[in-house]
């Protein structure tokens, strides 16, 4: 089938690669290049980089719904469009262009975790599993009829970056299967049970702030969910400290103030929480790279009784 692919971040690249290997991708649509780093130099999104490297035309419309982009899309004559983390809302006139509509990959088991942060939210909520849904896009937010789903367990120490990579590969395989079903006329779409829907919200920087009075398990889940952004953070010795890797410590309850260092080993420190304790395994201070605690302690020793503090609200 002839396809126009909509997508922007790294999450979408495995699906684009898989679809291009089995169907005719006429063009890709992604968001405009964005400034990155201190220099503010515009950087092409991952989907654009992959498409250009494989000689697939790329368009990056600033305005979608003025009729001009719709005319362009009609001129491509797609049988179906594929959308994976494009990041913009499409209105009905665009959805009506391809005869078979838009197939969308969403990294959750819909109707659970609709919205912009399904992967982070699944970890933050301590879900033991998640998955991928292939659905027909409609004008709602992840409300379309579902064609395919597949679940996968979430590892107890798996962070959002790791899980995103796994779901991207799983979703790529599932998207190709869905397209094959559409092409053969065997696709059956099932309406979602909207009464069971849960909605996620977009993460912002403040969502990475650690509150040490929370249970250790909740802080551990925050650390996992906040990678690669906004990264879990707090204050240590008057500076912003970013924490990349932790482990819940099974030990007797402590009367220490939440955030206090209660124990030190060669490769971790133990910090008291509102309930339980947390081992910090990887840390970053301003101007430094993230590093394992063993390396960090060689240059900046930590002593029992020092305190990791919450940021002011």
N, C-alpha and C positions, 0 to 999 in steps of 0.2 A: 504493500500500500504506500501511497504517497503521503508524507507526513511533514508537518511543520512542528518543530519542537520548541516549547517555551520553558526556559529554566535559567537560573543565574548562578547559584553557589556550587561548591564542591559536591554537595549532596546529589546534585542533578547529573553530574558527569558520568557515573556508571550507567545510568539509564540511557543517556544520549548515546554512549558508546555501544550499548547492547542493541538499542533500536536501530542505529545506523548500520549495524552488522547484518540485520535481517530485513530491513525495509528501506525505502527510498526517502531519505530525509532531505527535503527540498531546501529548507532553510531553518535557522535557529533564531529565536527571539529572546533577548535577555535585557536586563536593565543596563542603563548607561554606566560607563566607567566611573569609578568613584575615587576621590582623593584618598591616599593612604600614607601613613607615616608622617614624620615631622616635616618632610618636604612638601607634603600635599600633592604629590605627583599622581595624576589619575592612573589607575590600574585596571586592566581589563578583568572582568569576572571570570571564574574558572570555565564556565560553559563557553564563553566567547573564545578563550584561549584554546580549548580543545577543538572547537569547530573550525577555527582558522587553521590550526595545524593539520586538519583533515579536509581542507578545501571545501567546507560547507559554508554557504553564505550566512552572514550574521546581520541582523537589524537590531537597533536599540532605540525604539521609539520613546520619546519623552511624553507625548500625548497619545493615548490609546483610543479614545472614544469620540474623536472629532470627524469620523468618516474616512479620513485619509488612510489610516492604518487598516481599517476594515477593507477598503478597496485594494490595498496591497495584499492583504491576506487572501481575498477572493481570487486575485490574479495568480496566486501560487497553486490554486486548485487542489488543496489537500483533501484526501479521503477522510482523514482523522487528524486531530492535533493532540499532541502529548504535552502535558504540563507537569513539571516537577520543580517545586520551590521557586516559581518565577517571582513571587513577591508583590504582585499587583493584582487588583480586582478586575475581572473582565465582565463587561455588561452583556446582556442577552444578544444584541446584534452580532457581536463577535462569536459568541458561543454557537450561533446558528449557521456560521459559515461552512464548516466541514459537514458533509452528509452524516458521518458517524459521530459527530460531536467531539468533545474533548475528553480524553482519558487523563485522570489526575492520580499521581502517586502521593499518598499521605502516610507519614511514618507513625501511625498508631492503628489500633484496632477500632475503627469507627463503629458506633458513634462516640466512643470514649476519646477524650483529649482532642477535640476539634480545636482549631485555632493555630496561632503562630509558634507555640513552644511545646509541641507534644512530646519530644524526646526528653527535654529537660524536666518537664512536669512529671513524666513517668518515673524518673529517677527520684525527683524531689518527694514524690508521694510514696516512695518505697514499693512501687509495683514490682512483682516478681517476674512479670512478663510484659511484652508489648508486641508490636508487629507492624505489618504494612498492609494498607488497603489500596486497591486500585478501584477507582470509582468514576462515574460520569460526572463531569463538572457541571454545576448549575450556578445560579446567581447568589446562592447562600454561601455561608462560610463552612465548607466541608460537609455539606448537607446532601450531596448527590447520592444517587443509587449506587450500590456497591457491586462490582463484578467479581473481584477476587480478594481474599485475605489470607495471610499466613502469619502465625505467631512465632515468637522466639523468646527464650528466657533472658532475663537481664542478670548479668553476673553481679555478685554482691559488691565487687570493687570496680565494676565497669563504669567509666565516666561517660559524659555526653558525647565527647569527641569519638571515643571508641564505639559507642553504640550507634552514632550517626553513620560511621563508616560501614558497620555491619548491615544496618538497615538500607543503606544506599545500594549495596550489592544485592541484598534480598529483593528490594523493590525493583531493581533492574531486571532480574530474572522474571519476576512476576509481571512486569509491564509487557515484556515480550510475549509471554503466554497470553495475556489479555488481548494484545493486538492480533495474535494468531486466531483467537476465538472470534474477534470481531470480523476479521477477514474471511473466516470460514462460515460466518453466519450463525455460529453456535453460542454467541455471547448472551448470557442471561443476567440481567441487572436486578438486584433486590433492594427495595426501599429500606432505608435505615429506620430503626425504632427511635424516633426523636425524643421520646420520653426518657430514654436512657442516656441521653447526650450529656457529656461534660465539656466545659469550655476552658481553654487555656488562654493566658494573656501573654503579651510580649514581655520578655525579660528586660529590665533596665539595670544600670550599674548598681543601684542600691540593693538589688536582689542578691548581690554577692556578699553583703555585709553579714559577718558572723555575729550571732548573739550567744555568748558563752553560757548563758543561763538555760539555753535549750538542751534537750537530751543529746548525748553523744551521737546516737544513731541519726538524729535529725541533722546535726552539723556535718556528719560524714556524708549524708545524702546531698547536702548543699554543696560541699566541696566537689562531689562528683558531677552534680548537675551544672555547676558554674564553669566547667571547662568545655570549650576553650574561652568562653566569655560569659560573664564579666570577671571570672576568677574570684573565689572566696577570699575575703580580706578582712583585716582587723587592724588594730594598732599594737605595736610592740616597741618599747623603748622610745616612744614618741614619733615613730615612723609608721607609714602604711606597710603592712606585711601581707603578702599574698601566699596563700596556702594551696598547694597543688595536689597533695596526696596525703591521705590519712587512713587510720584503721581504728575501729572501735576496740577498746581494751576491756577485756573481761577481768575485772578486779573488784574487791570489796568497795562499798560506798565510801566516799571521802567527804570529810567535813571542810575541805579546802574551798576557798572562794572560787567560783567559776572563772576560768581563764588562767588559774595559777598552775605553774609547772610543778608537778608532784614527783616526777621521776625522770631520770636521764639514762639512756643507754647509748651505745656507740653509734646506732643508726636511727634513733628516734628520741623524741621527748614525749612525756605523757602530760596531758593538760586536763585539769578537772573541768567537768561540765555540770549543768544543772542536774543531770541524771547520768551517772557513769563518767567515763573518761575517754579521751581521744589521743591516739598516738599520731604525732605529726611526723611525716616521713619525707616530705619535700616542701621547700619554702623559698620565697624570693623577697629580698629587701630592695628598696629603691636603688636604681642604678646598677643592680646586679642581675645575673641570670638566675633562673630557677635552678636549685641544686638540692641533692639529697642532704638530709640532716647531718650525715657523717662528714661531708665536705664542708657544710656550713659551719659546723661546730669547730672545725680546725682553725677558722679565721675569726670566728665571733662566738666564743663560748656562751652557753646559756646555763644558768644555775637554778637549782630548786628554789621555789618561792617567787621567781620573777613572774610577771603577769602579762598575758595577752588580753588586751582591753577591747571592748566594743567601741565602734565609732559613734560620735555624737549623732543623735537622730535629728 
